[in-house]
Amino acid sequence: IDDGSTDNSLRLCEEYSANYKNIVTFSQENGGVGTARNKGLELAKGKYVMFLDQDDKMSDGFFSDDIVNLLSNNNDVDVFSFSNDVTSSDFKRYSRENVKNECICGKGNIMPVWKHHSSFIAKRSFLIENNIRYTETRFDGDIQYIFKMELLAKKIQCINKVSFLYRRNITSETHTKINIYEKMLPIIDGWLSIKNDKNLRMQCSNETEYLRFCDNIIFE
């Protein structure tokens, strides 16, 4: 999804689309990351969906035969969660955010640690049927998406294998302290939507757990 880029990004994407039949390029006026991701979900055709931001990178060899078999042979799993590396702008590793090899079963549960939205692979049908979308804000549109996905999934399978490299730019607007209050806005919107959604509200075990989840995101 080309979200109104002003450099050569669109040309490069179109070159890939011309050379690889499994790559489709869509260009739109700049609407923000949430709008672009939702458009990607709307246009996707595959059984599973994974989002990767433009400045991050897939882990080399991630989609090996064992991952393909994992996705093919676990039809009862709504969401898969993987580990990821946190790197500098030139992909030198700072740290690794691991998940345990475990299954989180039953609606109303959330994962014990905050995970980046690109660490998930979800069934496209599950996302569409439950109207799980990104908040269409300037940034951090993934907060409500992740929480609703974890809350509504009947089964989440966690795999301790690095799926992608998260390139953290500490000078970017999403990581500067000046924007700490702006980061709270989509969280508040997400909380209000959950309180107003009766079906979703029934799955939420308690407010304390959700507030802890929000606190981890605000001060990450």
N, C-alpha and C positions, 0 to 999 in steps of 0.2 A: 504494500500500500504506500504510494507516494503521496504524502500529506502536504502538498504545496511546496515542495523543495525548490530552492532557487539556485542550486548548483547542478552538477552533472548526474545526480542520483537517478533521475527518471530515465535518462539515456542509457545508463548502465543496466537498470532493471529491464528495460525493453530489449536490450541485447541478450540478457539471460533468457527472457521469455521467448525470443526468436530461436534460441539454440537448444532450449530444454522444454519439452512439451508439458512437463509437470510443474512448470513455473508460470504463473499468471500475474501480470502487472495491472494495477488499477491506480489511476491518478485522480486526485480530488483537490479542491481548494483547502487551504490549511484550516483544520478544525480542531487540532489537538490530538494527543495520543489516544484518548478514549474513543473519539469518533473514528479514528483510523483502525483501531483494533476491532471495534464493532462492525465496521465495514468488511474487514477480513473474515470475521465469523459469518457474516451474511453471505459472502461469496464462496466460502470454503465448501469443498465437496467430499472430503475424506471422512473416515469414521472417527478419527481423533483430531484434536486441535492442540497446537502448542504455539505460543506467541514468543517471538524473539525481537527485542528492541534493536534499533538500527546501530547502536554503538556497542553491542555485546556480540558474543561469538559462541557458536556451538562447540562443544568439546569434540576433539578429533576422534572419529570412529564411534561416536555415541550410538548411532543407529546401526549397530551391528546385528548379526543374526539373533543373538540372545534377546535383544530388546524387541526386535520384530516378533519373535516367538512369544515373548511376554505379552505384548499387546494382542496378539492373535488368539492366545489360549486362555485369556482371563476376561471373558465377556461379562462377568458379574461385577467387575470393577468399574466404577464411574470415573474415578480420578487416580492417576499415578503421580507420585511426588518423588523427586530426585534430589540428590545433593548438587551443590554448585560451588565453584571457586569464585572468590572476590579478588579482583585484580586491579592493577594500576591502569592508566590509559594506554600503556604499551604492553598490556597483558602479563605483567609480572605479578605473581600471586602474592596477595596479602594474607589471605586466610581461606579456609574451606568451611562451608556451611553444610554439615552432614545431617542426614536423616538416618534413623535406625531402620533396619529391615523389619518392618512390622506392618500389620494391617489394622486400620482404624475403621471399625464397623459400627453401623447404626447412625441414623440421622440425629442431628443435634450435637455432634462432637466436632471440636476443632482441634487442629494439630497443636502440640505443646510448644512449638517454636514458630516464629514468623518466618515464612518462606516467600522469596521473590516470585512474582507471577509467572516468570518464564521457567520456573522449576517444575511446573505442573504440565501434565498431558491429560486432557479430559476428553471424554466422549462428546462429540459434537451434538448428538441427539439429547444427551443429558443437559447440556447447556441451553439448548433451544427450548426443550420441554419445560424447563424451570425458569425460563426468561432471565438467565444469568448473563449480564452484560457489564461492560465497563462504564463507570461514571464519566460523562463527557465533559471533563474539566481540563484545565490547562496542564495539570500534572497530577500524579498520584490517583489516577482514575481506577487503579487496580484494587483499592482497599475493599470496596463493597463487593467487587467481583470475587476476590479470594474468599472473603468471609461467607458469602452466600453459597459458593461452591463447596466449601468445607462443611457447612452446616447442613446442606441438603443431600450430600452424597451418601448413598447407602453403604458404600465401601470405598475406602481410600487405601491404596497399596503404596507403601513407602519403600523405596529402593535406594540403598547407599551406593549410588554410582553417579559420578559427575556428569551432568547433562549439558551445562553451558558455563561460560565464563562471564561473570557479571563485572563489567568495567565501571568502577566507581570513580567518578570525578568529584572530588570534595569541593570544588569551586562552583559546581553547577547549582542552579536555582533550587533543585529538590533537596540539596544537602546543606544549604546555608542556613544559619540560625535565624536570619531575618525572616524566613518564610515559615517558621514553626507554627504560627497562628493560621496561615493559609492552609497548612497541611491538615489542620483540624476541621476545616469546612467540609470536605468530602466525608470525613468520619461521622460528623454530626448528621449530614444528609443520609448517610448509610444507616445510622442508628434509627433515625426517624422513619425511614422506609421500612425497616424491619418491624418497628413497633406498630406501624400501620398496616402491615401485611399479615393478616390473621393466620394464613397457612404457614408462613415462615416463622411467625411469632410462636406458634405452637411447638416448633422444633427447638427453640432456644431454651436451654435448661435453666439459665439464670442470667441476670443482668451483670453480676460481678464478673463472670467469665468474659463477657463481651467487653466490658470496660478494661479488663486486663489486656485483652487483645489490642484495643485502641491505644492503650498506654505504651505498649511495646512498639507500635508503629510511630507514634509521635516522637518518642525519644530514642529511636534506633540510631 
